[in-house]
Every structure is written in C-alpha cells, then in structure tokens.
C-alpha cells in the first residue's frame, strides 16, 4: 500500500510540475502581450507529437506456459509537448511526455509468472508500472551574457560523441531501456535528462568552442545510470522474463562510491583543423550500467537488499573524436575513443554459491573489481548509388561502424563476468560490427531500410529490415522487424552458461513493430 501511495505521490508531483510550468508560461506570455512587447505570438511556439506503437512476438517465449508467438507484446501510446518561449534576452524550453500502455495478454502472462518464480514481493505488483510514465523531460533557459558565451540552466541533455548506437563518449546521461531495449531510433527519446548548468564559449580564433557542464546533484535516484526492465517485463533478459529481480535487490543511490547527490561534470574542446573536425573531453560521471554489490562480498558497505544492491560507481572518462571527408573514398570517416578509469565489473563466474577461481560466489555475486577500459569506434558514412539497380530517387545514405571494448590488463584470474545473474566470462575484447542503409522512393515518402549487427567476439547478432512512410507534413508510419540470433542461451534463471553473452540476452524475443506518429 505504501508503495502504491508513493507512486501516486510521484505521479501527482509530476502533474503539479507540469501544471505549474504551464501556468507560469501562460502568465509570462499574457504579461508580454498586455505590455505590448512586440510579437508575443511570434515569441511562443508549441509543438510535439502523438505516437502509437504495436509490437508482436515473432517467437514463442519459453518462460511462459502457453505459446506467445504472434501475441501483441506492446500496445503503447505517447503524447509529447515541446514548448519554446522568448522573453527579452532569455529563451525558455520545456518538453513533457505522457506514456500509457494497454496490458496485453502477454504482459498478463508475465505478471502471473511472478507467483511461479516466487518474486511477488518486488517494487511494483502491477507490471504496468514498468511502462506508464508522465514526466517533465526537459525544462531550461538559455541566455548569452556576451557575444561569445552562452549559458543553459535546467533539466537538459548533452551529447558528446560520434556514435548513435553503442556509446563510447555519450556517457553524460543514462538511458531508460526498460520499455524497448536498444532499438528505438531517436536517442533523445530514451536518454534520461539531468539538471545541469552548462556553458559554451566560442573561440573563433581557433575555430572552436569550449563546452562545460556541472551537475549539482539535484536529480532523483531513478535518473542515474541506465534503467533496465528488471521487474520481469517483456525486455528483461532471457530467461528472466516473469522474474522480478526487485524482490531480491534494491537500487542504492547513496553508496559511498556512487552517491547520486555528489557533484559531477565535464569539459570538452571541439574545433576544426583544416578539413577535420575533432574534440577532446574529460568527464566525471556515473557508470552507465549498474553492478551488483553482493551480500556475499560487500563493496565498501553491506547491501540493504537480501542478496545484493544495484549501484552506479563514479568513473573518470577521457575521450576524443575526429571526423572528416575522404575524397578518395567519397565518404565521411569518423573515430571515437574513450579511456575509462576504474570501470566497475562484477566477479564470480560459474554457478551461484560455487566459488570459481577464488571468488566468494558465482553468477557475478563474488564482489566488484575495477579495471581501466578503452572503448573505440570507427565509422564510415557514404552515399551508395542504387538508383539504376534498385530504382531509388537519390543516393542512399549508408554507414558501417566497428565498436570495441578493451579491458586493459585483463587477466583470467580476475574472474570478471559480463553481467551479474549470468556466469559468462568477460573477455579482453568485445567487438561489434554494425551496418545500415536507407533507400528512398517517391520523393523520400517511402524509405526502406536495413540494419545488421554482428558480435565478432561472442557470436550472435541482429537484423532489422524496415520501411518508413511519410504522409504529408504531419503523419509518419514505420514498420520494422527486430530479429536476433545468438550463440548460447540460458534455459532457467541463474543458469551459469558461459556462452550467454550480449545477444544471448535477446534469445527468443524477435519482434515485429509498427509505429504511427502524428506531428503537430
């Protein structure tokens, strides 16, 4: 009951914040208009979208008793409002979004599984609490104290890096991956904004700018790090669907090595050098993916949960990007590298409570060990000429990206695991190759696409054929299939299968998805 009341209070607080923002802006707008400040109507703009999704399982889900193949896995709707207001020298921005879902029979099956798996005592008895949200996503003000200096204060997003899939440098924010894991196209929709003070200083003499930010620690716990669907929903990793991990763990945002109230920040220099764009950056932030602070081997403090707590220790990141056009290849080449100091990893390969290589427990519950990591990305973007072969109306933008995560000074005796709750070993290198292309027909109103990815280290990958339809200025329809294959898969929870790596988490979860958007 207390949890349900707390949820209602959070929802009420969000609603009050949205209402207060709307009333405040109406007051400013009305005052401007009454005072005769020129063009009040031109200084205010309200836009946004209404969007709906329907997705369907393309495979049977082994965790459920019945056959869930071809059952709807998601029926979701969102409304986003994007408002801009100019008052004198200040520019104001607010973005709010409401998300609601229908409880499909498949979600009912997963919710019922909690009784079978013995995890009814988790955070939220109703599985829909995973997916229904109302939030003020961004609210900030921009102003320019001088011609060269611009300042932004408030809840906002900062993007540093060249990659739009795996993120080497884009580590300022965490991501909400709970309702659709990895494959929603627009990063800004599932990146978690933060309350920041950011500033840009133009340095035209060097054809560059300095961009810095400070996060004063005003964000709630939920906005720290990546959020995964660990409550047993449709995007919890296989074979944990229907298993509510929050019955055994809590998120500890006040851990000595990852206190969400701590001040963090970063600084970045970006510039042009001849035909090349480059940047260098340093940031102090929280580790994006959580690690388990285990009751079997506590890290700095004992966990509050009976088995482990999820924590996001702080890390230091030094990164660089470079991009430029190659006339010989007729392509834009990009590279990105991030040196991450003290990246935390869990320890303990093998089965639970069966020590391996000296660990106190398997399945990643044998403690936490920190290693330095080098993440790199190489990319080539090129227009391919399919006009004569496929009848497209213009060259087709295509991209190839190679990602590598290198654990420096990696030793087998470290006994590192890739992810807690699995016994799979973390290898020295994890390398992913991705490629995509978009074809354009009928004046860019019909746009088929194809994306593919391969785990070159552990096996497995994905294939995403899609088609995007444009109907006038307001309507968009996208239909795609998310198809996964893997080398290994776990059969039951806590199965220490060493072959369960990245795409093993997606086993038996291929989807067909349709998304309809009405812009306004």
C-alpha positions in Angstrom: 0.0 0.0 0.0 2.8 2.4 0.9 4.5 1.7 -2.4 1.2 2.4 -4.3 0.7 5.7 -2.4 4.3 6.6 -3.1 3.8 6.0 -6.8 0.6 8.2 -6.7 2.5 11.0 -5.0 5.3 10.8 -7.6 2.7 11.0 -10.4 0.9 13.9 -8.6 4.2 15.7 -8.2 4.9 15.3 -11.9 1.4 16.6 -12.8 1.8 19.6 -10.4 5.2 20.4 -12.0 3.6 20.3 -15.5 0.7 22.4 -14.4 2.9 25.0 -12.6 5.2 25.2 -15.7 2.1 25.8 -17.9 0.6 28.4 -15.7 3.9 30.1 -15.3 4.4 30.3 -19.0 0.9 31.5 -19.6 1.5 34.3 -17.1 4.7 35.4 -18.8 3.1 35.2 -22.2 0.0 37.2 -21.0 2.2 39.8 -19.4 4.2 40.3 -22.5 1.1 40.6 -24.6 -0.6 43.1 -22.3 2.6 45.2 -22.0 2.7 45.4 -25.8 6.1 43.7 -26.1 6.3 43.2 -29.8 5.2 40.0 -31.4 4.2 38.0 -28.3 2.6 35.4 -30.6 5.8 35.0 -32.5 7.8 34.5 -29.3 5.9 31.4 -28.3 5.7 28.1 -30.1 4.1 24.8 -29.0 4.6 21.6 -31.0 5.0 17.9 -30.4 3.5 14.6 -31.5 1.1 11.9 -30.7 2.5 8.4 -31.3 1.4 4.9 -31.0 3.2 1.5 -31.1 2.0 -2.0 -31.7 4.6 -4.9 -31.4 4.1 -8.6 -31.8 6.3 -11.6 -30.7 7.7 -13.5 -33.6 8.9 -16.4 -31.4 7.5 -18.4 -28.6 8.6 -17.1 -25.1 10.0 -20.1 -23.2 9.3 -18.7 -19.8 5.5 -18.7 -20.3 3.3 -21.8 -20.1 1.4 -21.1 -23.4 2.5 -20.2 -26.9 3.1 -16.4 -27.0 4.2 -16.4 -30.6 2.3 -13.8 -32.6 0.7 -12.3 -29.5 0.9 -8.5 -29.1 3.8 -7.7 -26.7 3.3 -3.9 -26.7 0.4 -1.5 -27.3 1.7 1.8 -26.3 0.8 5.5 -26.8 2.7 8.7 -26.1 2.0 12.4 -26.3 4.9 14.8 -26.3 4.6 18.6 -25.9 7.6 20.8 -26.9 7.2 24.5 -26.0 9.6 27.4 -26.7 9.2 30.9 -25.3 11.4 34.0 -25.8 11.3 36.8 -23.2 13.7 39.5 -23.8 17.3 38.1 -23.9 16.2 34.7 -22.5 14.9 31.6 -24.4 12.9 29.1 -22.5 12.3 25.4 -23.4 10.1 22.7 -21.9 9.4 19.2 -23.1 6.8 17.0 -21.3 5.8 13.4 -22.3 2.9 11.1 -21.2 3.3 7.4 -21.9 0.5 4.9 -21.4 0.2 1.2 -22.3 -2.6 -1.4 -22.6 -2.0 -4.6 -20.6 -1.8 -7.3 -23.3 -2.5 -10.9 -22.6 1.3 -11.5 -23.0 2.0 -8.9 -20.2 -0.7 -10.6 -18.1 1.2 -13.9 -18.6 4.5 -12.3 -17.4 2.8 -10.7 -14.5 1.3 -14.0 -13.4 4.7 -15.7 -13.7 5.8 -13.7 -10.6 3.9 -16.1 -8.4 5.5 -19.1 -10.1 9.0 -17.6 -9.7 8.4 -16.5 -6.1 9.0 -12.8 -6.8 5.7 -11.2 -5.9 7.4 -9.1 -3.3 9.1 -6.8 -5.7 8.8 -3.0 -6.0 5.6 -2.9 -8.2 2.9 -5.6 -8.1 1.4 -4.2 -11.3 3.6 -4.9 -14.3 2.2 -1.7 -16.0 4.2 0.4 -13.5 7.2 -0.6 -15.7 5.8 1.3 -18.7 3.3 4.0 -17.7 5.0 7.4 -17.1 4.4 11.1 -17.0 7.4 13.3 -16.9 8.8 16.7 -17.5 11.7 15.7 -19.6 13.4 19.0 -20.2 13.0 22.5 -18.7 15.7 25.0 -19.2 16.6 28.6 -20.0 19.2 29.9 -22.5 20.9 33.3 -22.3 24.0 35.0 -23.7 25.9 37.1 -21.2 28.4 38.0 -24.1 28.6 37.5 -27.8 30.8 34.5 -27.2 29.3 32.9 -24.1 26.0 31.1 -23.9 24.6 29.5 -20.7 21.9 26.9 -20.3 20.4 26.2 -16.8 17.9 23.5 -16.0 17.0 19.9 -17.0 18.6 19.2 -20.3 20.6 16.7 -22.5 24.2 16.9 -23.5 25.5 14.7 -26.3 29.3 14.2 -26.7 30.4 11.6 -29.2 30.1 10.4 -32.8 28.1 7.1 -32.3 24.4 6.7 -32.2 24.2 3.0 -31.2 26.9 1.8 -28.8 28.1 4.8 -26.8 31.8 5.3 -26.1 31.7 9.0 -25.2 28.0 9.7 -24.8 28.2 9.0 -21.1 26.8 12.2 -19.5 23.4 10.6 -19.2 21.9 7.2 -18.6 19.2 5.7 -20.8 15.8 4.3 -20.0 15.9 0.9 -21.7 13.0 -0.6 -19.8 10.2 -0.4 -22.3 12.1 -1.1 -25.6 15.7 -2.3 -25.3 18.2 -0.5 -27.7 16.1 -0.3 -30.8 14.1 2.9 -30.6 15.7 5.1 -33.2 15.8 8.5 -31.5 18.4 8.6 -28.7 16.9 11.8 -27.3 13.6 9.9 -26.5 15.2 7.4 -24.1 18.2 9.3 -22.9 17.5 10.5 -19.3 17.9 14.3 -19.0 19.6 15.8 -16.0 19.6 19.1 -14.1 22.7 20.8 -15.3 24.5 24.1 -15.5 26.2 24.1 -18.9 28.1 26.8 -20.9 29.6 27.2 -24.3 32.4 29.7 -25.0 33.1 30.4 -28.7 36.8 30.7 -29.6 36.7 31.8 -33.3 40.4 32.5 -33.4 41.0 28.7 -33.1 37.8 27.7 -35.0 36.5 26.0 -31.9 34.5 26.2 -28.7 34.7 25.1 -25.1 31.6 23.3 -23.7 31.4 22.5 -20.0 28.8 21.4 -17.6 28.3 20.9 -13.8 25.7 18.5 -12.4 24.9 19.8 -8.9 23.4 16.6 -7.7 19.7 17.6 -7.7 18.4 14.7 -9.8 16.3 11.9 -8.3 17.9 8.4 -7.9 16.0 7.0 -10.9 17.8 9.3 -13.3 21.2 7.9 -12.5 22.6 5.3 -14.9 20.8 3.0 -17.3 17.4 1.6 -16.4 16.6 -2.0 -17.5 13.4 -3.9 -17.3 14.5 -6.0 -14.3 10.9 -6.3 -13.0 10.2 -9.3 -15.2 8.7 -7.5 -18.2 9.0 -8.1 -21.9 12.5 -6.7 -22.2 14.1 -8.4 -19.2 16.9 -10.6 -20.4 16.0 -14.2 -21.3 15.4 -16.4 -19.2 14.3 -13.9 -16.5 11.0 -12.7 -18.1 8.4 -13.0 -15.4 11.1 -12.9 -12.7 11.0 -9.7 -10.6 14.6 -9.1 -9.5 13.5 -6.2 -7.2 12.2 -8.9 -4.8 15.9 -9.6 -4.0 17.6 -6.3 -4.7 17.4 -2.6 -4.2 19.0 0.3 -6.1 21.4 2.0 -3.7 22.0 5.6 -4.9 23.7 6.6 -1.6 26.6 4.1 -1.9 30.0 5.7 -0.9 31.3 5.1 -4.4 28.1 6.2 -6.2 26.1 8.8 -4.2 23.6 10.5 -6.6 24.0 13.7 -4.6 27.6 14.1 -5.5 28.6 16.8 -7.9 29.8 15.6 -11.3 30.7 17.4 -14.5 32.8 17.6 -17.6 34.6 19.9 -20.1 35.0 19.5 -23.9 37.0 21.3 -26.5 35.8 20.9 -30.1 37.2 22.6 -33.2 38.2 22.4 -36.9 41.7 21.7 -38.1 41.8 22.1 -41.8 39.3 19.6 -43.2 38.9 17.7 -40.0 36.6 18.2 -37.0 37.9 17.0 -33.7 37.2 17.1 -30.0 38.7 16.1 -26.7 36.8 15.8 -23.4 37.0 14.9 -19.8 34.1 14.0 -17.6 33.4 12.6 -14.1 30.2 10.7 -14.2 28.4 7.5 -13.0 29.0 4.1 -14.6 26.1 3.7 -17.0 25.4 0.0 -16.3 24.8 -1.0 -12.7 26.9 -3.6 -10.9 25.8 -5.8 -8.0 27.0 -5.0 -4.5 26.7 -8.6 -3.2 25.9 -9.7 0.3 28.4 -12.5 -0.2 31.3 -10.0 -0.8 30.2 -6.4 0.0 31.9 -3.5 -1.7 32.6 -0.6 0.8 29.2 -1.2 2.6 26.8 -4.0 3.2 23.8 -4.1 0.8 20.3 -3.3 2.1 18.8 -6.0 -0.2 18.9 -9.6 1.0 21.1 -10.7 -1.9 22.6 -7.6 -3.5 22.1 -3.9 -4.3 22.5 -2.3 -7.7 25.0 0.6 -7.6 26.5 3.0 -10.2 30.1 3.8 -9.1 31.6 7.0 -10.4 34.1 6.8 -13.2 36.5 9.2 -14.9 36.4 9.4 -18.7 39.0 11.0 -21.1 37.8 10.9 -24.7 38.5 12.2 -28.2 36.6 12.2 -31.5 37.7 13.0 -35.1 35.8 13.1 -38.3 36.4 14.4 -41.9 35.6 13.8 -45.5 37.8 11.5 -47.6 37.8 12.4 -51.3 39.4 9.1 -52.2 36.7 7.0 -50.6 33.9 9.7 -51.1 32.9 9.1 -47.5 32.9 10.7 -44.2 35.2 8.9 -41.8 34.8 9.2 -38.0 36.6 7.8 -35.0 35.9 7.9 -31.3 37.9 6.7 -28.3 37.2 6.8 -24.6 39.6 5.9 -21.8 37.5 4.9 -18.8 39.4 4.8 -15.5 38.0 2.4 -12.8 35.2 0.9 -14.7 33.5 -1.5 -12.2 32.8 -5.1 -13.1 31.3 -8.0 -11.1 33.3 -11.0 -10.1 32.4 -14.7 -10.0 32.0 -17.0 -13.0 30.1 -20.2 -12.7 27.0 -21.3 -10.6 25.7 -19.4 -7.6 27.4 -20.4 -4.3 30.0 -22.4 -6.2 33.3 -20.4 -5.9 35.3 -20.2 -9.2 38.9 -19.0 -9.4 38.8 -17.9 -5.8 35.6 -15.8 -5.9 33.2 -15.9 -3.0 30.2 -16.8 -5.2 29.3 -17.3 -8.9 26.9 -15.5 -11.2 28.7 -12.2 -10.6 28.0 -12.1 -6.9 31.6 -12.6 -5.8 32.3 -8.9 -5.4 33.3 -5.9 -7.5 36.6 -5.3 -9.3 37.7 -2.1 -11.1 39.6 -2.1 -14.4 40.6 0.5 -16.9 38.9 0.2 -20.2 39.4 1.6 -23.7 36.3 1.9 -25.8 36.7 2.7 -29.5 34.5 3.3 -32.6 35.4 3.5 -36.2 32.7 4.6 -38.7 32.4 5.3 -42.4 29.3 7.1 -43.9 28.8 7.0 -47.6 26.2 7.6 -50.2 25.8 4.5 -52.3 24.3 4.8 -55.8 21.5 2.3 -56.1 19.4 4.5 -58.5 19.9 2.3 -61.6 20.0 -1.0 -59.7 17.1 -0.5 -57.3 15.3 2.5 -58.8 15.8 4.8 -55.8 15.2 8.5 -56.4 18.6 9.6 -54.9 21.8 8.2 -53.4 21.3 6.0 -50.3 23.0 7.1 -47.1 24.8 4.1 -45.7 27.1 3.5 -42.7 29.5 0.9 -41.3 30.6 1.0 -37.6 33.1 -1.1 -35.7 33.0 -0.9 -31.9 35.5 -2.4 -29.5 35.7 -2.5 -25.7 39.1 -3.4 -24.5 39.6 -4.3 -20.8 43.2 -3.2 -20.1 45.5 -5.5 -18.2 42.8 -8.2 -18.5 43.6 -11.4 -16.6 41.7 -14.7 -16.4 42.4 -14.8 -12.7 40.3 -11.6 -12.3 37.3 -13.8 -12.8 35.2 -10.9 -14.3 31.7 -11.6 -15.6 30.0 -9.7 -18.3 26.8 -9.2 -16.3 25.6 -10.3 -12.9 22.9 -13.0 -12.8 24.9 -14.9 -15.5 28.1 -16.9 -15.2 29.5 -15.7 -18.6 33.1 -14.6 -18.5 34.1 -11.1 -19.6 36.7 -11.3 -22.4 39.6 -8.9 -23.0 38.0 -7.6 -26.2 34.3 -7.3 -27.1 33.9 -6.3 -30.7 30.6 -5.4 -32.5 30.2 -4.7 -36.3 27.1 -2.9 -37.5 26.0 -1.6 -40.8 22.8 0.1 -42.2 21.5 1.7 -45.3 18.3 3.6 -46.2 16.7 3.6 -49.7 14.5 6.4 -50.9 11.5 6.2 -53.2 8.7 8.6 -54.5 10.4 11.8 -53.3 11.5 10.3 -50.0 8.0 9.3 -49.0 8.7 5.6 -49.0 12.0 4.7 -47.3 13.0 1.1 -46.8 16.0 0.4 -44.6 18.2 -2.4 -43.4 20.4 -2.6 -40.3 22.5 -5.5 -39.3 24.9 -6.2 -36.5 27.4 -9.0 -35.5 29.1 -9.8 -32.3 32.5 -10.7 -33.6 33.8 -11.8 -30.2 31.0 -14.0 -28.8 28.7 -14.7 -31.8 25.2 -13.7 -32.4 23.7 -10.5 -33.9 20.6 -8.7 -35.2 18.8 -7.9 -38.4 16.3 -5.1 -38.7 14.5 -4.7 -42.0 12.2 -1.7 -42.0 10.2 0.7 -44.1 9.3 4.3 -43.2 6.3 6.0 -44.8 5.8 9.8 -45.0 2.3 11.1 -45.4 2.4 14.9 -45.9 3.9 17.1 -43.3 2.2 15.5 -40.3 2.0 11.7 -40.5 4.8 9.1 -40.2 4.5 5.3 -40.2 7.4 3.0 -39.6 7.2 -0.8 -39.7 10.2 -3.0 -38.8 11.2 -6.4 -37.6 13.8 -6.8 -34.9 15.3 -10.3 -35.5 18.0 -11.7 -33.1 20.2 -14.7 -33.2 22.8 -15.9 -30.6 25.4 -18.5 -29.9 24.1 -19.5 -26.5 21.1 -19.0 -24.2 20.3 -19.8 -20.6 17.5 -22.2 -20.0 16.5 -21.3 -16.5 17.3 -18.3 -14.2 20.7 -18.5 -12.6 21.9 -20.9 -15.3 25.7 -20.3 -15.5 26.0 -20.9 -19.2 29.4 -19.3 -20.3 28.1 -18.8 -23.8 25.4 -16.4 -22.8 26.8 -13.1 -24.0 25.2 -9.9 -25.4 22.8 -11.4 -27.9 22.0 -14.3 -25.7 20.1 -11.8 -23.6 17.7 -11.3 -26.6 17.1 -15.0 -27.1 13.5 -15.9 -28.3 12.5 -12.2 -28.4 12.3 -11.2 -32.1 9.6 -8.7 -32.7 7.5 -7.1 -35.4 6.9 -3.4 -34.6 4.7 -0.7 -36.1 4.9 2.9 -35.1 2.5 5.7 -36.2 3.3 9.4 -35.5 1.1 12.5 -35.8 3.2 15.7 -35.6 1.7 19.0 -34.6 
